Amino acid sequence: MDHPYVILPEEQAPDGIEHCEICELSRQRSRVIWGEGNPKAPLMMILDNPGAREDPAGNPFLCGTRETLQFGMREAGIDVHDIYVTYLLKCRPKRAYNKPEARTACLPHLQMQLLQKQPLVLFGFGNVVAESIFPDKENASVKELRGSWYEYQDTPISFTYHPLAVRRRPNLLRFFVEDLKALKAKWEEVRQVGI
């Protein structure tokens, strides 16, 4: 992974949400992380939660998740300016917390984001995102869902492995890139229909 990477600009959280106190993560965070990248992008990617964003000295920092994501995108031919990355949880957890409660509290923020941004295609990373998007689906795991397209809020969505899982298990990289290539193909297909 010797390519240069980009630290994508953060998007400011909407008024009122930057002070959200619905779940206990509000007491751990330094700020609400609404999303990053191109806010008008046609492709919206959903990760479980924000990673480390600054090093100990406070300088912007590219965590392993975002580095692996950008590596996979380059391999798949997806331009970093065509994507917007958001999170199921809008705060970076720093210690143990009630995960189901936080996910339930934060899901309406994601749903509101989708309504506002109207992306052409959605793409989720990891089992946490898959289970939260489809809580009633049996076997809502990446292993079961990847390779197929579904609908969420009238938008096509598919899934792949979480970038951290790919870092830990390099044998997943081939599938990760394959899934990102399928995302690019789906976006091109949806874009052609809209022309």
N, C-alpha and C positions, 0 to 999 in steps of 0.2 A: 504494500500500500504506500507507494512512494510518490503518489500524485499530490499536487497542492489541493487543499480543501478550502471551502468558503465558510466563513462564519456568517450565517444568514441574519438579516436584521430582524429584530423582534417587533411584533405588532403590539401596540398598546392595548390593554384590556379596555372594554367599553366602560363608560361611566357607571359607577355603582358596583361593578364586578371586581374592580381592582381592590376593593375593601371587603370582598366576600368573606363571611364568617360562618357559612353553613356547616362546615365540618372542621374537625380538629387540625387539619393541615394549615388552617389560617394562623395557628399559633406557632408553626414551625418555619413558615416560609419567610423569605426576604421580600418577595413580590409575587404577584400573579403573572404566570407566563401564558399569555393567550395563544400565541403561535409565532411562527417565524417563516421568513421567505416572502414570496410574492402574494400579498393579500388578495389579488385578483386572479390568481393562478387557476387554470382549469383542472389541475390535479390536486386533490387534498389528501395528504397522508396523515394517518392517525397512529400515534405512539401511545403507550400507556401513561407515561408521565415525563416531565422535563428532567433531563440529566444535569450534571454539573455544568455551569455556564461561565464561571470565572475561576481562575486559579487562586491560590491562597493570597496572592498580592492584589487580587481584584481585577486582573487583566482578562479580557474575553478569552474563552477557552473552548476548544472543540472536543467534546467528549467522544469516547469510543463508539457510542451508538450513532452519533451523527456522522462520524468519519466512515464507519462501515456502510451506512445508508448512502452516503455520497459516492463511495466506491462502487456499490452495486448499481446505482443510477448511471454512473459513467459507463460501466460495462454494458448496461442495457440501452445506452444512447438517449437517456432522459436528461434534458438540460435543467440545471439547478434553478434557473429562473422561471421554469414552467410549473414549479411546485410550491405548495404551501404546506407546512408541517404544523399540525396541532396535536393536542394531547387530550386523552380521556380525563386525566387529572390536570388541573391548571396550576398546581403548586408542586414544587419539587419536595418530595418527602426527605426528611433528614434523619428521622428515627422511626421506630415502629408506630403503626397507626392502625385504626380499624378500617381495613381495606374495603369490605363490602359497603360500609356506610359512606366512605369518601367517594367511591365510584358512583353510588346512587345519587349522592348530593351533586356531583359534578356533571353527570350525563346531560341534564337539561342545558348546561352551558354549551356543550358540544352540539346538541340538537339546534340550539339557537344560532350557533355559528354556521351550520349547514344551511339553514333557512336564509341567513343574511348573505352568504357568499355564493350559494348556488353553484358548486363545482360541477364539472361534467362527469368526473369519475372520482370515486373514493377508494382508498387502499389502506387496509389495517395491518399492523405488525404485532404478532404475538397472540397468545391465547387469551390474555387479559382483555385485550381490545375485542377479540372475536366473541368472547363470552358476554361482554358488556353490551355489544351491539345486538347480539341475538341471545338474550337470556333464556328464551323458551325453546331454543333449538337444542335437540339432543346431540351430544358430541360436537359442540361448537368449539372445535380446536382447529388450529392451523393445519394440522395433518389431514383432517377431514375436509376442511373448506377450501384449501388452496387448489388452484387449477380450475375453479368454477367461479361464475359470477352470480351475484345475488342482488337484491334491491334493498336499500335503506333510505327512507325518506325520499322515495322515487328517484334515487341515484344509484347507478351500478356500483357495487363494492366487491372487492375480492381481498384475499389475505395472503400474507407470507410470514415467514419466521421473523422473530424479533432480531434486530441487528446484533444485540448482545449474545443471543443464542448462536448466531453465525460466527461471532468472534471466538466463542468458546468451543464450537464444533465446526471447524473449517470444512468438513464434508457437506455441510448445509449450504455453502456458498453457491454451488452450482444451481441448486433449487431456488435460492434467493434471487440470483440473477435471472433465471428462467421466468420467475414470477414477475419480476420487474419488466422484463421484455413483454410479457403478456399484458401488463398494465399499459405500456406504451402502445401496443397494438389496439387495445380496447379504446384508449383515448383517441387514436387516429380514426377508428371506426365510428365512434360517437360524434367526433368532430365532422366527419364526412356527412353524416345524417343531418347535422344541423346546418350545413351549408346550403 
